Amino acid sequence: MLTFDLARLMESKEIQNPLQFLMKSGLTRHTASRLLHQNVASINYRNLEQLCLILNCTPNDLFSWTPDSKKNTDKTALQKLAGRTRKGSILGKLKTLPEDKLDQLRQLVDKLSEEG
């Protein structure tokens, strides 16, 4: 089953108050709440584009997929969206890293930012 999973993406981006964030970005309270609580049967392209712009993501990043165990789905392109789970805060992990590891991480982030 394909699901719209905005809350997972916002959690991975460490957005502390997703509802307020979305409302400040121009979505109505009703729309933002529906999107965050996976209470959507469809999403219009304008809202999808707006989310992608404010979160710097692609539409694929907003979806998760749980395969139907009865079907052989190993080779489907949707497999890229399978197994996405909430991984928790990265900030807590960063606080426990020693300084030399933080320096390595800064270099990697700098490199990724240049490529981006």
Backbone as CSV, one residue per row, in Angstrom:
resi,resn,N_x,N_y,N_z,CA_x,CA_y,CA_z,C_x,C_y,C_z
1,MET,0.832,-1.168,0.000,0.000,0.000,0.000,0.882,1.239,0.000
2,LEU,0.590,2.135,-0.871,1.303,3.399,-0.977,0.665,4.392,-0.016
3,THR,1.480,5.047,0.818,0.955,6.015,1.775,1.716,7.324,1.702
4,PHE,0.994,8.406,1.908,1.584,9.733,1.998,2.101,9.871,3.418
5,ASP,3.415,10.079,3.583,4.043,10.010,4.901,4.838,11.273,5.210
6,LEU,4.144,12.393,5.239,4.773,13.681,5.498,5.387,13.747,6.889
7,ALA,4.723,13.183,7.881,5.236,13.246,9.258,6.615,12.594,9.369
8,ARG,6.837,11.477,8.668,8.136,10.797,8.707,9.229,11.703,8.162
9,LEU,8.943,12.356,7.041,9.946,13.235,6.434,10.239,14.431,7.333
10,MET,9.208,15.008,7.909,9.422,16.172,8.770,10.203,15.796,10.024
11,GLU,9.952,14.609,10.539,10.708,14.144,11.703,12.177,13.955,11.331
12,SER,12.433,13.402,10.156,13.824,13.184,9.754,14.543,14.501,9.505
13,LYS,13.805,15.565,9.209,14.399,16.888,9.014,14.421,17.691,10.309
14,GLU,14.051,17.030,11.420,14.110,17.629,12.756,13.211,18.868,12.881
15,ILE,12.070,18.877,12.217,11.130,19.987,12.331,10.324,19.766,13.604
16,GLN,10.501,20.667,14.561,9.959,20.472,15.902,8.444,20.624,15.981
17,ASN,7.871,21.574,15.248,6.432,21.786,15.276,5.906,21.758,13.846
18,PRO,5.660,20.574,13.306,5.285,20.446,11.897,4.041,21.242,11.502
19,LEU,3.030,21.261,12.354,1.802,21.978,12.016,2.077,23.472,11.855
20,GLN,2.769,24.053,12.808,3.120,25.483,12.723,4.006,25.752,11.509
21,PHE,4.959,24.880,11.268,5.856,25.026,10.113,5.061,25.086,8.813
22,LEU,4.120,24.167,8.652,3.326,24.118,7.425,2.418,25.327,7.294
23,MET,1.851,25.766,8.409,0.980,26.935,8.358,1.772,28.195,8.025
24,LYS,2.969,28.340,8.588,3.816,29.496,8.269,4.270,29.460,6.811
25,SER,4.263,28.272,6.228,4.673,28.111,4.829,3.519,28.330,3.862
26,GLY,2.322,28.608,4.400,1.215,28.965,3.533,0.075,27.974,3.431
27,LEU,0.189,26.828,4.077,-0.919,25.871,4.052,-1.933,26.230,5.133
28,THR,-3.192,25.944,4.874,-4.206,26.186,5.896,-4.046,25.173,7.015
29,ARG,-4.587,25.494,8.173,-4.510,24.584,9.319,-5.165,23.249,8.971
30,HIS,-6.312,23.309,8.316,-7.037,22.093,7.953,-6.199,21.214,7.017
31,THR,-5.643,21.799,5.965,-4.840,21.038,5.000,-3.591,20.478,5.666
32,ALA,-2.904,21.302,6.441,-1.687,20.853,7.118,-1.977,19.687,8.057
33,SER,-3.060,19.784,8.803,-3.418,18.719,9.738,-3.749,17.427,8.995
34,ARG,-4.518,17.527,7.921,-4.858,16.334,7.133,-3.603,15.657,6.592
35,LEU,-2.684,16.456,6.049,-1.460,15.901,5.467,-0.578,15.245,6.522
36,LEU,-0.486,15.856,7.677,0.366,15.307,8.741,-0.186,14.013,9.331
37,HIS,-1.496,13.865,9.326,-2.115,12.699,9.949,-2.524,11.641,8.932
38,GLN,-1.948,11.708,7.742,-2.203,10.737,6.670,-3.697,10.576,6.405
39,ASN,-4.417,11.664,6.538,-5.854,11.657,6.305,-6.137,12.222,4.913
40,VAL,-5.486,11.621,3.907,-5.624,12.119,2.543,-5.913,10.966,1.587
41,ALA,-6.895,11.190,0.736,-7.159,10.235,-0.343,-6.463,10.719,-1.600
42,SER,-6.202,12.041,-1.637,-5.499,12.628,-2.770,-4.843,13.922,-2.305
43,ILE,-3.904,14.404,-3.099,-3.246,15.682,-2.824,-3.158,16.425,-4.144
44,ASN,-3.489,17.710,-4.112,-3.426,18.439,-5.372,-1.978,18.818,-5.681
45,TYR,-1.722,19.011,-6.947,-0.349,19.270,-7.391,0.221,20.557,-6.805
46,ARG,-0.618,21.544,-6.589,-0.132,22.809,-6.017,0.422,22.571,-4.621
47,ASN,-0.318,21.817,-3.789,0.166,21.523,-2.438,1.391,20.623,-2.470
48,LEU,1.404,19.657,-3.388,2.555,18.767,-3.508,3.806,19.560,-3.886
49,GLU,3.665,20.446,-4.845,4.802,21.283,-5.249,5.249,22.184,-4.100
50,GLN,4.308,22.776,-3.401,4.642,23.657,-2.282,5.413,22.892,-1.211
51,LEU,4.975,21.682,-0.885,5.696,20.866,0.098,7.111,20.554,-0.364
52,CYS,7.246,20.191,-1.637,8.576,19.863,-2.164,9.506,21.076,-2.106
53,LEU,8.972,22.258,-2.382,9.797,23.464,-2.341,10.212,23.824,-0.914
54,ILE,9.279,23.767,0.027,9.630,24.185,1.391,10.467,23.145,2.122
55,LEU,10.351,21.878,1.723,11.123,20.817,2.384,12.349,20.388,1.575
56,ASN,12.543,21.006,0.412,13.659,20.670,-0.471,13.711,19.157,-0.700
57,CYS,12.613,18.649,-1.268,12.508,17.214,-1.492,11.828,16.944,-2.831
58,THR,11.713,15.696,-3.176,10.965,15.293,-4.360,9.661,14.642,-3.901
59,PRO,8.689,14.496,-4.792,7.459,13.800,-4.389,7.731,12.403,-3.821
60,ASN,8.714,11.694,-4.356,9.042,10.360,-3.824,9.370,10.392,-2.340
61,ASP,10.007,11.464,-1.878,10.387,11.562,-0.471,9.181,11.638,0.455
62,LEU,8.032,11.988,-0.092,6.826,12.169,0.711,5.978,10.903,0.840
63,PHE,6.408,9.836,0.191,5.630,8.612,0.179,6.415,7.434,0.763
64,SER,5.673,6.485,1.317,6.218,5.202,1.769,5.369,4.115,1.139
65,TRP,5.945,2.935,1.027,5.218,1.823,0.422,5.415,0.566,1.244
66,THR,4.316,-0.103,1.541,4.336,-1.392,2.208,3.804,-2.412,1.217
67,PRO,4.660,-3.322,0.750,4.214,-4.293,-0.260,3.175,-5.268,0.286
68,ASP,2.312,-5.696,-0.597,1.343,-6.735,-0.275,2.098,-8.060,-0.278
69,SER,2.090,-8.772,0.833,2.888,-9.996,0.948,2.418,-11.099,0.010
70,LYS,1.239,-10.968,-0.551,0.712,-12.007,-1.431,1.252,-11.906,-2.860
71,LYS,1.825,-10.762,-3.193,2.306,-10.551,-4.558,3.829,-10.519,-4.582
72,ASN,4.412,-10.974,-5.677,5.860,-10.887,-5.853,6.181,-9.477,-6.350
73,THR,6.730,-8.654,-5.459,6.995,-7.255,-5.783,8.474,-6.903,-5.661
74,ASP,9.334,-7.906,-5.700,10.765,-7.674,-5.504,11.380,-6.750,-6.553
75,LYS,10.871,-6.776,-7.757,11.506,-6.043,-8.847,10.743,-4.790,-9.259
76,THR,9.786,-4.369,-8.486,9.026,-3.180,-8.821,9.795,-1.916,-8.422
77,ALA,9.579,-0.851,-9.167,10.241,0.421,-8.864,9.785,0.975,-7.514
78,LEU,8.607,0.585,-7.071,8.118,1.040,-5.770,8.977,0.522,-4.615
79,GLN,9.783,-0.484,-4.862,10.643,-1.057,-3.823,11.524,0.012,-3.179
80,LYS,11.842,1.070,-3.939,12.658,2.167,-3.403,11.969,2.867,-2.238
81,LEU,10.645,2.773,-2.191,9.884,3.444,-1.140,9.550,2.521,0.028
82,ALA,9.913,1.250,-0.084,9.586,0.272,0.951,10.549,0.384,2.126
83,GLY,10.050,0.054,3.291,10.907,-0.015,4.472,11.281,1.315,5.068
84,ARG,10.642,2.376,4.636,10.942,3.678,5.235,10.293,3.735,6.605
85,THR,11.098,4.003,7.597,10.581,4.097,8.957,11.117,5.359,9.591
86,ARG,10.492,5.739,10.661,10.983,6.889,11.412,12.216,6.457,12.170
87,LYS,13.271,7.203,12.016,14.549,6.807,12.587,14.903,7.568,13.857
88,GLY,14.066,8.490,14.255,14.340,9.250,15.465,15.305,10.394,15.212
89,SER,15.586,11.105,16.250,16.385,12.313,16.162,17.861,12.020,15.930
90,ILE,18.443,12.762,15.039,19.882,12.660,14.809,20.646,13.570,15.783
91,LEU,19.951,14.568,16.328,20.619,15.516,17.222,21.180,14.839,18.467
92,GLY,20.436,13.903,19.029,20.926,13.193,20.209,22.194,12.416,19.910
93,LYS,22.242,11.816,18.730,23.437,11.068,18.332,24.625,12.006,18.125
94,LEU,24.367,13.179,17.560,25.445,14.140,17.329,26.077,14.601,18.643
95,LYS,25.256,14.751,19.659,25.748,15.231,20.951,26.704,14.251,21.605
96,THR,26.657,12.987,21.211,27.528,11.987,21.844,28.817,11.739,21.064
97,LEU,28.934,12.322,19.873,30.130,12.092,19.057,31.330,12.858,19.598
98,PRO,32.509,12.254,19.569,33.727,12.972,19.953,34.084,14.017,18.888
99,GLU,34.912,14.967,19.271,35.246,16.094,18.397,35.827,15.666,17.056
100,ASP,36.683,14.643,17.034,37.279,14.224,15.765,36.220,13.660,14.812
101,LYS,35.223,12.970,15.353,34.132,12.448,14.514,33.248,13.595,14.005
102,LEU,33.055,14.606,14.851,32.287,15.773,14.413,32.994,16.502,13.275
103,ASP,34.320,16.580,13.349,35.080,17.199,12.261,34.909,16.413,10.960
104,GLN,34.954,15.092,11.048,34.738,14.256,9.862,33.338,14.478,9.294
105,LEU,32.380,14.573,10.186,31.001,14.785,9.761,30.850,16.149,9.094
106,ARG,31.476,17.180,9.646,31.430,18.525,9.040,31.996,18.498,7.629
107,GLN,33.109,17.800,7.458,33.710,17.701,6.126,32.776,16.992,5.148
108,LEU,32.161,15.931,5.593,31.221,15.201,4.739,30.017,16.072,4.379
109,VAL,29.494,16.786,5.360,28.343,17.667,5.107,28.742,18.784,4.153
110,ASP,29.921,19.349,4.320,30.407,20.380,3.398,30.487,19.849,1.981
111,LYS,31.012,18.640,1.839,31.140,18.013,0.523,29.757,17.772,-0.097
112,LEU,28.839,17.230,0.697,27.489,16.976,0.199,26.774,18.279,-0.175
113,SER,27.007,19.329,0.589,26.378,20.629,0.289,26.890,21.203,-1.032
114,GLU,28.163,21.013,-1.300,28.744,21.497,-2.554,28.179,20.752,-3.748
115,GLU,27.930,19.432,-3.566,27.389,18.608,-4.652,25.927,18.923,-4.917
116,GLY,25.205,19.316,-3.832,23.771,19.438,-3.823,23.157,20.301,-4.819
